[in-house]
Amino acid sequence: MLNSGLGYVRINTNDDDFDLIDELFARALDSFDYNDAPGIIVDLRHNDGGMVQGFAGYLTDKTIPLAQLEYFNTHSGKFEPDGPPDTIEPVENPYHFGKLAVLVGMGCYSACEIEAYGLSQVPGAVVVGEFPSAGVEAEVSQGQYHLPDDMWLQVPTGRFVLPDGSLFLEGKGVAPTVRVPQDAPTLLSDDDAVLLAAEHALRP
């Protein structure tokens, strides 16, 4: 809990122990709810991705549509859908806080960007940052290559597209709705300018 009374949780990865990440996130939300936090801040600025876990589903009772995964078919020469469009589904008993801020930056990439987008779609949410997320979200699960001399290569082999055919997140990321300037006061300050801006945005 911050001194302002807001709840704050930082998620640095969507990798490793997925169940534990879910449990810790839910535990944080339990704490915020118990302390009657008027709003919460989810910090994704240094999240290196992994598997999408749908954190937004804890904070809304509505399905959040994402995008359609497509792979290139060498026989047809076209990208073709792989399964139904992705969504984030609400948990059975979601939490409801008055306000939500999502912190993003260039260190948020891959699955983190989908999480940031999902959270940005929760009613009343604001996205705060100096920069958008990295803008590199693409499907890489089929593009893992182990090379000689313990070298390893990962390349995207699928893409996510919106109903109008445009790319989802790739090349643009999740953009802040509250942009924190990079100027002398913020660069020279010992304070976390992005976190302070988020607190200011959520104050009554």
mmCIF file of the C-alpha atoms, coordinates in Angstrom:
data_MODEL
# 
_entry.id   MODEL 
# 
loop_
_atom_site.group_PDB 
_atom_site.id 
_atom_site.type_symbol 
_atom_site.label_atom_id 
_atom_site.label_alt_id 
_atom_site.label_comp_id 
_atom_site.label_asym_id 
_atom_site.label_entity_id 
_atom_site.label_seq_id 
_atom_site.pdbx_PDB_ins_code 
_atom_site.Cartn_x 
_atom_site.Cartn_y 
_atom_site.Cartn_z 
_atom_site.occupancy 
_atom_site.B_iso_or_equiv 
_atom_site.pdbx_formal_charge 
_atom_site.auth_seq_id 
_atom_site.auth_comp_id 
_atom_site.auth_asym_id 
_atom_site.auth_atom_id 
_atom_site.pdbx_PDB_model_num 
ATOM 1   C CA . MET A 1 1   ? 0.000   0.000   0.000   1.00 0.00 ? 1   MET A CA 1 
ATOM 2   C CA . LEU A 1 2   ? 1.373   3.428   -0.962  1.00 0.00 ? 2   LEU A CA 1 
ATOM 3   C CA . ASN A 1 3   ? 1.220   6.396   1.390   1.00 0.00 ? 3   ASN A CA 1 
ATOM 4   C CA . SER A 1 4   ? -1.456  7.830   -0.882  1.00 0.00 ? 4   SER A CA 1 
ATOM 5   C CA . GLY A 1 5   ? -3.714  4.886   0.013   1.00 0.00 ? 5   GLY A CA 1 
ATOM 6   C CA . LEU A 1 6   ? -3.450  3.378   -3.471  1.00 0.00 ? 6   LEU A CA 1 
ATOM 7   C CA . GLY A 1 7   ? -2.480  -0.235  -4.014  1.00 0.00 ? 7   GLY A CA 1 
ATOM 8   C CA . TYR A 1 8   ? 0.725   -0.913  -5.983  1.00 0.00 ? 8   TYR A CA 1 
ATOM 9   C CA . VAL A 1 9   ? 1.901   -4.188  -7.491  1.00 0.00 ? 9   VAL A CA 1 
ATOM 10  C CA . ARG A 1 10  ? 4.851   -4.770  -9.832  1.00 0.00 ? 10  ARG A CA 1 
ATOM 11  C CA . ILE A 1 11  ? 4.954   -7.784  -12.143 1.00 0.00 ? 11  ILE A CA 1 
ATOM 12  C CA . ASN A 1 12  ? 8.416   -8.332  -13.655 1.00 0.00 ? 12  ASN A CA 1 
ATOM 13  C CA . THR A 1 13  ? 7.780   -11.519 -15.621 1.00 0.00 ? 13  THR A CA 1 
ATOM 14  C CA . ASN A 1 14  ? 5.109   -13.802 -17.023 1.00 0.00 ? 14  ASN A CA 1 
ATOM 15  C CA . ASP A 1 15  ? 7.541   -16.711 -17.016 1.00 0.00 ? 15  ASP A CA 1 
ATOM 16  C CA . ASP A 1 16  ? 8.625   -19.480 -14.617 1.00 0.00 ? 16  ASP A CA 1 
ATOM 17  C CA . ASP A 1 17  ? 5.953   -20.506 -12.073 1.00 0.00 ? 17  ASP A CA 1 
ATOM 18  C CA . PHE A 1 18  ? 2.665   -19.357 -13.643 1.00 0.00 ? 18  PHE A CA 1 
ATOM 19  C CA . ASP A 1 19  ? 0.471   -20.562 -10.790 1.00 0.00 ? 19  ASP A CA 1 
ATOM 20  C CA . LEU A 1 20  ? 2.611   -18.708 -8.258  1.00 0.00 ? 20  LEU A CA 1 
ATOM 21  C CA . ILE A 1 21  ? 2.437   -15.479 -10.291 1.00 0.00 ? 21  ILE A CA 1 
ATOM 22  C CA . ASP A 1 22  ? -1.355  -15.755 -10.386 1.00 0.00 ? 22  ASP A CA 1 
ATOM 23  C CA . GLU A 1 23  ? -1.536  -16.473 -6.663  1.00 0.00 ? 23  GLU A CA 1 
ATOM 24  C CA . LEU A 1 24  ? 0.708   -13.517 -5.777  1.00 0.00 ? 24  LEU A CA 1 
ATOM 25  C CA . PHE A 1 25  ? -1.266  -11.158 -7.996  1.00 0.00 ? 25  PHE A CA 1 
ATOM 26  C CA . ALA A 1 26  ? -4.552  -12.301 -6.448  1.00 0.00 ? 26  ALA A CA 1 
ATOM 27  C CA . ARG A 1 27  ? -3.015  -11.979 -2.981  1.00 0.00 ? 27  ARG A CA 1 
ATOM 28  C CA . ALA A 1 28  ? -2.036  -8.377  -3.736  1.00 0.00 ? 28  ALA A CA 1 
ATOM 29  C CA . LEU A 1 29  ? -5.569  -7.629  -4.921  1.00 0.00 ? 29  LEU A CA 1 
ATOM 30  C CA . ASP A 1 30  ? -6.950  -9.231  -1.746  1.00 0.00 ? 30  ASP A CA 1 
ATOM 31  C CA . SER A 1 31  ? -4.761  -6.907  0.306   1.00 0.00 ? 31  SER A CA 1 
ATOM 32  C CA . PHE A 1 32  ? -5.864  -3.830  -1.661  1.00 0.00 ? 32  PHE A CA 1 
ATOM 33  C CA . ASP A 1 33  ? -9.503  -4.837  -1.295  1.00 0.00 ? 33  ASP A CA 1 
ATOM 34  C CA . TYR A 1 34  ? -9.102  -5.447  2.465   1.00 0.00 ? 34  TYR A CA 1 
ATOM 35  C CA . ASN A 1 35  ? -7.527  -2.002  2.876   1.00 0.00 ? 35  ASN A CA 1 
ATOM 36  C CA . ASP A 1 36  ? -10.266 -0.311  0.816   1.00 0.00 ? 36  ASP A CA 1 
ATOM 37  C CA . ALA A 1 37  ? -7.828  1.055   -1.759  1.00 0.00 ? 37  ALA A CA 1 
ATOM 38  C CA . PRO A 1 38  ? -9.653  3.619   -3.924  1.00 0.00 ? 38  PRO A CA 1 
ATOM 39  C CA . GLY A 1 39  ? -7.499  2.600   -6.867  1.00 0.00 ? 39  GLY A CA 1 
ATOM 40  C CA . ILE A 1 40  ? -4.549  0.423   -7.844  1.00 0.00 ? 40  ILE A CA 1 
ATOM 41  C CA . ILE A 1 41  ? -1.381  0.729   -9.904  1.00 0.00 ? 41  ILE A CA 1 
ATOM 42  C CA . VAL A 1 42  ? -0.029  -2.238  -11.878 1.00 0.00 ? 42  VAL A CA 1 
ATOM 43  C CA . ASP A 1 43  ? 3.618   -1.706  -12.850 1.00 0.00 ? 43  ASP A CA 1 
ATOM 44  C CA . LEU A 1 44  ? 4.638   -3.613  -15.993 1.00 0.00 ? 44  LEU A CA 1 
ATOM 45  C CA . ARG A 1 45  ? 7.596   -1.421  -16.993 1.00 0.00 ? 45  ARG A CA 1 
ATOM 46  C CA . HIS A 1 46  ? 10.206  -4.170  -16.616 1.00 0.00 ? 46  HIS A CA 1 
ATOM 47  C CA . ASN A 1 47  ? 8.192   -7.272  -17.498 1.00 0.00 ? 47  ASN A CA 1 
ATOM 48  C CA . ASP A 1 48  ? 10.092  -9.453  -19.986 1.00 0.00 ? 48  ASP A CA 1 
ATOM 49  C CA . GLY A 1 49  ? 7.059   -11.467 -21.082 1.00 0.00 ? 49  GLY A CA 1 
ATOM 50  C CA . GLY A 1 50  ? 6.424   -15.195 -21.129 1.00 0.00 ? 50  GLY A CA 1 
ATOM 51  C CA . MET A 1 51  ? 2.884   -16.601 -21.226 1.00 0.00 ? 51  MET A CA 1 
ATOM 52  C CA . VAL A 1 52  ? -0.229  -14.428 -21.258 1.00 0.00 ? 52  VAL A CA 1 
ATOM 53  C CA . GLN A 1 53  ? -2.050  -14.953 -17.963 1.00 0.00 ? 53  GLN A CA 1 
ATOM 54  C CA . GLY A 1 54  ? -4.883  -12.464 -18.391 1.00 0.00 ? 54  GLY A CA 1 
ATOM 55  C CA . PHE A 1 55  ? -4.390  -10.236 -15.355 1.00 0.00 ? 55  PHE A CA 1 
ATOM 56  C CA . ALA A 1 56  ? -7.185  -7.961  -16.597 1.00 0.00 ? 56  ALA A CA 1 
ATOM 57  C CA . GLY A 1 57  ? -9.611  -10.824 -16.001 1.00 0.00 ? 57  GLY A CA 1 
ATOM 58  C CA . TYR A 1 58  ? -9.231  -10.216 -12.263 1.00 0.00 ? 58  TYR A CA 1 
ATOM 59  C CA . LEU A 1 59  ? -10.496 -6.656  -12.640 1.00 0.00 ? 59  LEU A CA 1 
ATOM 60  C CA . THR A 1 60  ? -13.548 -6.834  -14.908 1.00 0.00 ? 60  THR A CA 1 
ATOM 61  C CA . ASP A 1 61  ? -16.591 -9.006  -15.422 1.00 0.00 ? 61  ASP A CA 1 
ATOM 62  C CA . LYS A 1 62  ? -16.519 -8.526  -19.208 1.00 0.00 ? 62  LYS A CA 1 
ATOM 63  C CA . THR A 1 63  ? -14.656 -10.487 -21.881 1.00 0.00 ? 63  THR A CA 1 
ATOM 64  C CA . ILE A 1 64  ? -11.844 -8.424  -23.413 1.00 0.00 ? 64  ILE A CA 1 
ATOM 65  C CA . PRO A 1 65  ? -11.300 -9.171  -27.130 1.00 0.00 ? 65  PRO A CA 1 
ATOM 66  C CA . LEU A 1 66  ? -7.676  -9.247  -28.274 1.00 0.00 ? 66  LEU A CA 1 
ATOM 67  C CA . ALA A 1 67  ? -6.678  -10.338 -31.797 1.00 0.00 ? 67  ALA A CA 1 
ATOM 68  C CA . GLN A 1 68  ? -6.560  -13.228 -34.250 1.00 0.00 ? 68  GLN A CA 1 
ATOM 69  C CA . LEU A 1 69  ? -3.395  -15.330 -34.449 1.00 0.00 ? 69  LEU A CA 1 
ATOM 70  C CA . GLU A 1 70  ? -2.327  -16.155 -38.007 1.00 0.00 ? 70  GLU A CA 1 
ATOM 71  C CA . TYR A 1 71  ? 0.448   -18.286 -39.489 1.00 0.00 ? 71  TYR A CA 1 
ATOM 72  C CA . PHE A 1 72  ? 1.794   -18.142 -43.023 1.00 0.00 ? 72  PHE A CA 1 
ATOM 73  C CA . ASN A 1 73  ? 0.794   -21.141 -45.154 1.00 0.00 ? 73  ASN A CA 1 
ATOM 74  C CA . THR A 1 74  ? 3.496   -21.900 -47.724 1.00 0.00 ? 74  THR A CA 1 
ATOM 75  C CA . HIS A 1 75  ? 1.019   -23.892 -49.814 1.00 0.00 ? 75  HIS A CA 1 
ATOM 76  C CA . SER A 1 76  ? -1.574  -21.141 -50.171 1.00 0.00 ? 76  SER A CA 1 
ATOM 77  C CA . GLY A 1 77  ? 0.920   -18.277 -49.967 1.00 0.00 ? 77  GLY A CA 1 
ATOM 78  C CA . LYS A 1 78  ? -1.301  -16.523 -47.408 1.00 0.00 ? 78  LYS A CA 1 
ATOM 79  C CA . PHE A 1 79  ? -1.572  -15.947 -43.681 1.00 0.00 ? 79  PHE A CA 1 
ATOM 80  C CA . GLU A 1 80  ? -4.337  -18.119 -42.261 1.00 0.00 ? 80  GLU A CA 1 
ATOM 81  C CA . PRO A 1 81  ? -6.139  -18.036 -38.879 1.00 0.00 ? 81  PRO A CA 1 
ATOM 82  C CA . ASP A 1 82  ? -5.036  -20.416 -36.159 1.00 0.00 ? 82  ASP A CA 1 
ATOM 83  C CA . GLY A 1 83  ? -8.019  -21.099 -33.905 1.00 0.00 ? 83  GLY A CA 1 
ATOM 84  C CA . PRO A 1 84  ? -10.535 -18.481 -32.742 1.00 0.00 ? 84  PRO A CA 1 
ATOM 85  C CA . PRO A 1 85  ? -9.570  -14.887 -31.896 1.00 0.00 ? 85  PRO A CA 1 
ATOM 86  C CA . ASP A 1 86  ? -7.851  -14.509 -28.526 1.00 0.00 ? 86  ASP A CA 1 
ATOM 87  C CA . THR A 1 87  ? -9.684  -13.010 -25.551 1.00 0.00 ? 87  THR A CA 1 
ATOM 88  C CA . ILE A 1 88  ? -9.125  -12.355 -21.858 1.00 0.00 ? 88  ILE A CA 1 
ATOM 89  C CA . GLU A 1 89  ? -11.883 -13.914 -19.806 1.00 0.00 ? 89  GLU A CA 1 
ATOM 90  C CA . PRO A 1 90  ? -12.966 -12.655 -16.372 1.00 0.00 ? 90  PRO A CA 1 
ATOM 91  C CA . VAL A 1 91  ? -12.354 -14.783 -13.298 1.00 0.00 ? 91  VAL A CA 1 
ATOM 92  C CA . GLU A 1 92  ? -15.353 -16.077 -11.377 1.00 0.00 ? 92  GLU A CA 1 
ATOM 93  C CA . ASN A 1 93  ? -15.359 -13.279 -8.789  1.00 0.00 ? 93  ASN A CA 1 
ATOM 94  C CA . PRO A 1 94  ? -13.417 -10.311 -10.157 1.00 0.00 ? 94  PRO A CA 1 
ATOM 95  C CA . TYR A 1 95  ? -12.279 -7.403  -8.031  1.00 0.00 ? 95  TYR A CA 1 
ATOM 96  C CA . HIS A 1 96  ? -13.673 -3.916  -8.531  1.00 0.00 ? 96  HIS A CA 1 
ATOM 97  C CA . PHE A 1 97  ? -11.584 -0.876  -7.682  1.00 0.00 ? 97  PHE A CA 1 
ATOM 98  C CA . GLY A 1 98  ? -12.532 2.667   -8.441  1.00 0.00 ? 98  GLY A CA 1 
ATOM 99  C CA . LYS A 1 99  ? -9.497  3.440   -10.553 1.00 0.00 ? 99  LYS A CA 1 
ATOM 100 C CA . LEU A 1 100 ? -6.645  1.640   -12.294 1.00 0.00 ? 100 LEU A CA 1 
ATOM 101 C CA . ALA A 1 101 ? -3.307  2.834   -13.686 1.00 0.00 ? 101 ALA A CA 1 
ATOM 102 C CA . VAL A 1 102 ? -1.040  0.624   -15.805 1.00 0.00 ? 102 VAL A CA 1 
ATOM 103 C CA . LEU A 1 103 ? 2.647   1.593   -15.999 1.00 0.00 ? 103 LEU A CA 1 
ATOM 104 C CA . VAL A 1 104 ? 4.401   0.781   -19.285 1.00 0.00 ? 104 VAL A CA 1 
ATOM 105 C CA . GLY A 1 105 ? 7.780   1.390   -20.887 1.00 0.00 ? 105 GLY A CA 1 
ATOM 106 C CA . MET A 1 106 ? 10.181  -0.068  -23.432 1.00 0.00 ? 106 MET A CA 1 
ATOM 107 C CA . GLY A 1 107 ? 11.101  -2.838  -20.969 1.00 0.00 ? 107 GLY A CA 1 
ATOM 108 C CA . CYS A 1 108 ? 7.564   -4.234  -21.325 1.00 0.00 ? 108 CYS A CA 1 
ATOM 109 C CA . TYR A 1 109 ? 7.581   -6.560  -24.294 1.00 0.00 ? 109 TYR A CA 1 
ATOM 110 C CA . SER A 1 110 ? 6.124   -9.755  -25.701 1.00 0.00 ? 110 SER A CA 1 
ATOM 111 C CA . ALA A 1 111 ? 3.333   -11.157 -23.492 1.00 0.00 ? 111 ALA A CA 1 
ATOM 112 C CA . CYS A 1 112 ? 3.661   -8.122  -21.232 1.00 0.00 ? 112 CYS A CA 1 
ATOM 113 C CA . GLU A 1 113 ? 2.246   -5.997  -24.029 1.00 0.00 ? 113 GLU A CA 1 
ATOM 114 C CA . ILE A 1 114 ? -0.877  -8.150  -24.238 1.00 0.00 ? 114 ILE A CA 1 
ATOM 115 C CA . GLU A 1 115 ? -1.261  -7.879  -20.461 1.00 0.00 ? 115 GLU A CA 1 
ATOM 116 C CA . ALA A 1 116 ? -0.847  -4.090  -20.646 1.00 0.00 ? 116 ALA A CA 1 
ATOM 117 C CA . TYR A 1 117 ? -3.386  -3.868  -23.463 1.00 0.00 ? 117 TYR A CA 1 
ATOM 118 C CA . GLY A 1 118 ? -5.869  -6.024  -21.568 1.00 0.00 ? 118 GLY A CA 1 
ATOM 119 C CA . LEU A 1 119 ? -5.529  -3.906  -18.433 1.00 0.00 ? 119 LEU A CA 1 
ATOM 120 C CA . SER A 1 120 ? -5.920  -0.746  -20.524 1.00 0.00 ? 120 SER A CA 1 
ATOM 121 C CA . GLN A 1 121 ? -9.355  -2.024  -21.581 1.00 0.00 ? 121 GLN A CA 1 
ATOM 122 C CA . VAL A 1 122 ? -10.657 -2.246  -18.014 1.00 0.00 ? 122 VAL A CA 1 
ATOM 123 C CA . PRO A 1 123 ? -13.238 0.566   -17.630 1.00 0.00 ? 123 PRO A CA 1 
ATOM 124 C CA . GLY A 1 124 ? -11.647 3.695   -16.196 1.00 0.00 ? 124 GLY A CA 1 
ATOM 125 C CA . ALA A 1 125 ? -8.058  2.531   -16.708 1.00 0.00 ? 125 ALA A CA 1 
ATOM 126 C CA . VAL A 1 126 ? -5.241  4.923   -17.637 1.00 0.00 ? 126 VAL A CA 1 
ATOM 127 C CA . VAL A 1 127 ? -1.859  3.967   -19.112 1.00 0.00 ? 127 VAL A CA 1 
ATOM 128 C CA . VAL A 1 128 ? 1.084   5.933   -17.716 1.00 0.00 ? 128 VAL A CA 1 
ATOM 129 C CA . GLY A 1 129 ? 4.642   6.056   -19.020 1.00 0.00 ? 129 GLY A CA 1 
ATOM 130 C CA . GLU A 1 130 ? 7.452   7.951   -20.683 1.00 0.00 ? 130 GLU A CA 1 
ATOM 131 C CA . PHE A 1 131 ? 7.265   5.620   -23.688 1.00 0.00 ? 131 PHE A CA 1 
ATOM 132 C CA . PRO A 1 132 ? 4.903   3.012   -25.128 1.00 0.00 ? 132 PRO A CA 1 
ATOM 133 C CA . SER A 1 133 ? 5.620   -0.653  -24.547 1.00 0.00 ? 133 SER A CA 1 
ATOM 134 C CA . ALA A 1 134 ? 8.270   -2.137  -26.841 1.00 0.00 ? 134 ALA A CA 1 
ATOM 135 C CA . GLY A 1 135 ? 5.946   -2.923  -29.777 1.00 0.00 ? 135 GLY A CA 1 
ATOM 136 C CA . VAL A 1 136 ? 7.473   -6.314  -30.499 1.00 0.00 ? 136 VAL A CA 1 
ATOM 137 C CA . GLU A 1 137 ? 4.549   -8.617  -29.693 1.00 0.00 ? 137 GLU A CA 1 
ATOM 138 C CA . ALA A 1 138 ? 4.446   -11.553 -32.118 1.00 0.00 ? 138 ALA A CA 1 
ATOM 139 C CA . GLU A 1 139 ? 4.025   -15.329 -31.927 1.00 0.00 ? 139 GLU A CA 1 
ATOM 140 C CA . VAL A 1 140 ? 7.390   -17.037 -31.355 1.00 0.00 ? 140 VAL A CA 1 
ATOM 141 C CA . SER A 1 141 ? 6.456   -20.432 -29.888 1.00 0.00 ? 141 SER A CA 1 
ATOM 142 C CA . GLN A 1 142 ? 7.230   -22.182 -33.189 1.00 0.00 ? 142 GLN A CA 1 
ATOM 143 C CA . GLY A 1 143 ? 10.355  -20.131 -33.847 1.00 0.00 ? 143 GLY A CA 1 
ATOM 144 C CA . GLN A 1 144 ? 12.846  -21.496 -31.285 1.00 0.00 ? 144 GLN A CA 1 
ATOM 145 C CA . TYR A 1 145 ? 16.152  -22.643 -32.777 1.00 0.00 ? 145 TYR A CA 1 
ATOM 146 C CA . HIS A 1 146 ? 19.185  -24.103 -30.995 1.00 0.00 ? 146 HIS A CA 1 
ATOM 147 C CA . LEU A 1 147 ? 22.387  -23.516 -32.955 1.00 0.00 ? 147 LEU A CA 1 
ATOM 148 C CA . PRO A 1 148 ? 25.930  -24.875 -32.615 1.00 0.00 ? 148 PRO A CA 1 
ATOM 149 C CA . ASP A 1 149 ? 28.202  -23.617 -29.803 1.00 0.00 ? 149 ASP A CA 1 
ATOM 150 C CA . ASP A 1 150 ? 25.287  -23.163 -27.404 1.00 0.00 ? 150 ASP A CA 1 
ATOM 151 C CA . MET A 1 151 ? 23.807  -20.363 -29.501 1.00 0.00 ? 151 MET A CA 1 
ATOM 152 C CA . TRP A 1 152 ? 20.055  -19.856 -29.516 1.00 0.00 ? 152 TRP A CA 1 
ATOM 153 C CA . LEU A 1 153 ? 17.791  -17.951 -31.894 1.00 0.00 ? 153 LEU A CA 1 
ATOM 154 C CA . GLN A 1 154 ? 14.166  -16.881 -31.540 1.00 0.00 ? 154 GLN A CA 1 
ATOM 155 C CA . VAL A 1 155 ? 12.163  -15.441 -34.418 1.00 0.00 ? 155 VAL A CA 1 
ATOM 156 C CA . PRO A 1 156 ? 8.454   -14.651 -34.840 1.00 0.00 ? 156 PRO A CA 1 
ATOM 157 C CA . THR A 1 157 ? 6.556   -17.153 -36.960 1.00 0.00 ? 157 THR A CA 1 
ATOM 158 C CA . GLY A 1 158 ? 3.006   -15.880 -36.431 1.00 0.00 ? 158 GLY A CA 1 
ATOM 159 C CA . ARG A 1 159 ? 1.241   -12.547 -36.284 1.00 0.00 ? 159 ARG A CA 1 
ATOM 160 C CA . PHE A 1 160 ? -1.743  -11.106 -34.439 1.00 0.00 ? 160 PHE A CA 1 
ATOM 161 C CA . VAL A 1 161 ? -4.221  -9.062  -36.483 1.00 0.00 ? 161 VAL A CA 1 
ATOM 162 C CA . LEU A 1 162 ? -7.290  -6.998  -35.711 1.00 0.00 ? 162 LEU A CA 1 
ATOM 163 C CA . PRO A 1 163 ? -10.628 -7.398  -37.560 1.00 0.00 ? 163 PRO A CA 1 
ATOM 164 C CA . ASP A 1 164 ? -9.607  -4.649  -40.019 1.00 0.00 ? 164 ASP A CA 1 
ATOM 165 C CA . GLY A 1 165 ? -6.451  -6.603  -40.923 1.00 0.00 ? 165 GLY A CA 1 
ATOM 166 C CA . SER A 1 166 ? -4.011  -4.293  -39.146 1.00 0.00 ? 166 SER A CA 1 
ATOM 167 C CA . LEU A 1 167 ? -1.299  -5.669  -36.870 1.00 0.00 ? 167 LEU A CA 1 
ATOM 168 C CA . PHE A 1 168 ? -2.094  -5.854  -33.171 1.00 0.00 ? 168 PHE A CA 1 
ATOM 169 C CA . LEU A 1 169 ? 0.499   -4.054  -31.015 1.00 0.00 ? 169 LEU A CA 1 
ATOM 170 C CA . GLU A 1 170 ? 3.483   -4.968  -33.216 1.00 0.00 ? 170 GLU A CA 1 
ATOM 171 C CA . GLY A 1 171 ? 5.386   -1.852  -34.217 1.00 0.00 ? 171 GLY A CA 1 
ATOM 172 C CA . LYS A 1 172 ? 3.462   0.473   -31.930 1.00 0.00 ? 172 LYS A CA 1 
ATOM 173 C CA . GLY A 1 173 ? 2.967   -1.128  -28.518 1.00 0.00 ? 173 GLY A CA 1 
ATOM 174 C CA . VAL A 1 174 ? 0.593   0.089   -25.820 1.00 0.00 ? 174 VAL A CA 1 
ATOM 175 C CA . ALA A 1 175 ? 0.803   3.891   -25.774 1.00 0.00 ? 175 ALA A CA 1 
ATOM 176 C CA . PRO A 1 176 ? 0.461   5.962   -22.601 1.00 0.00 ? 176 PRO A CA 1 
ATOM 177 C CA . THR A 1 177 ? -2.711  7.957   -22.179 1.00 0.00 ? 177 THR A CA 1 
ATOM 178 C CA . VAL A 1 178 ? -0.801  9.937   -19.525 1.00 0.00 ? 178 VAL A CA 1 
ATOM 179 C CA . ARG A 1 179 ? 2.602   10.739  -21.052 1.00 0.00 ? 179 ARG A CA 1 
ATOM 180 C CA . VAL A 1 180 ? 5.415   11.589  -18.635 1.00 0.00 ? 180 VAL A CA 1 
ATOM 181 C CA . PRO A 1 181 ? 7.956   13.929  -20.289 1.00 0.00 ? 181 PRO A CA 1 
ATOM 182 C CA . GLN A 1 182 ? 11.660  13.171  -20.320 1.00 0.00 ? 182 GLN A CA 1 
ATOM 183 C CA . ASP A 1 183 ? 12.970  16.559  -19.274 1.00 0.00 ? 183 ASP A CA 1 
ATOM 184 C CA . ALA A 1 184 ? 15.524  17.918  -16.821 1.00 0.00 ? 184 ALA A CA 1 
ATOM 185 C CA . PRO A 1 185 ? 13.232  17.831  -13.760 1.00 0.00 ? 185 PRO A CA 1 
ATOM 186 C CA . THR A 1 186 ? 12.247  14.180  -14.289 1.00 0.00 ? 186 THR A CA 1 
ATOM 187 C CA . LEU A 1 187 ? 15.712  12.997  -15.355 1.00 0.00 ? 187 LEU A CA 1 
ATOM 188 C CA . LEU A 1 188 ? 17.509  14.674  -12.441 1.00 0.00 ? 188 LEU A CA 1 
ATOM 189 C CA . SER A 1 189 ? 14.945  13.807  -9.790  1.00 0.00 ? 189 SER A CA 1 
ATOM 190 C CA . ASP A 1 190 ? 15.465  10.967  -7.320  1.00 0.00 ? 190 ASP A CA 1 
ATOM 191 C CA . ASP A 1 191 ? 11.714  10.297  -7.434  1.00 0.00 ? 191 ASP A CA 1 
ATOM 192 C CA . ASP A 1 192 ? 9.963   7.840   -9.734  1.00 0.00 ? 192 ASP A CA 1 
ATOM 193 C CA . ALA A 1 193 ? 8.284   10.354  -12.041 1.00 0.00 ? 193 ALA A CA 1 
ATOM 194 C CA . VAL A 1 194 ? 6.090   7.742   -13.723 1.00 0.00 ? 194 VAL A CA 1 
ATOM 195 C CA . LEU A 1 195 ? 4.780   6.363   -10.435 1.00 0.00 ? 195 LEU A CA 1 
ATOM 196 C CA . LEU A 1 196 ? 4.126   9.871   -9.138  1.00 0.00 ? 196 LEU A CA 1 
ATOM 197 C CA . ALA A 1 197 ? 2.230   10.716  -12.330 1.00 0.00 ? 197 ALA A CA 1 
ATOM 198 C CA . ALA A 1 198 ? 0.114   7.595   -11.905 1.00 0.00 ? 198 ALA A CA 1 
ATOM 199 C CA . GLU A 1 199 ? -0.709  8.517   -8.310  1.00 0.00 ? 199 GLU A CA 1 
ATOM 200 C CA . HIS A 1 200 ? -1.637  12.024  -9.420  1.00 0.00 ? 200 HIS A CA 1 
ATOM 201 C CA . ALA A 1 201 ? -3.864  10.645  -12.199 1.00 0.00 ? 201 ALA A CA 1 
ATOM 202 C CA . LEU A 1 202 ? -5.765  8.443   -9.742  1.00 0.00 ? 202 LEU A CA 1 
ATOM 203 C CA . ARG A 1 203 ? -6.325  11.053  -7.062  1.00 0.00 ? 203 ARG A CA 1 
ATOM 204 C CA . PRO A 1 204 ? -9.928  12.322  -6.723  1.00 0.00 ? 204 PRO A CA 1 
# 
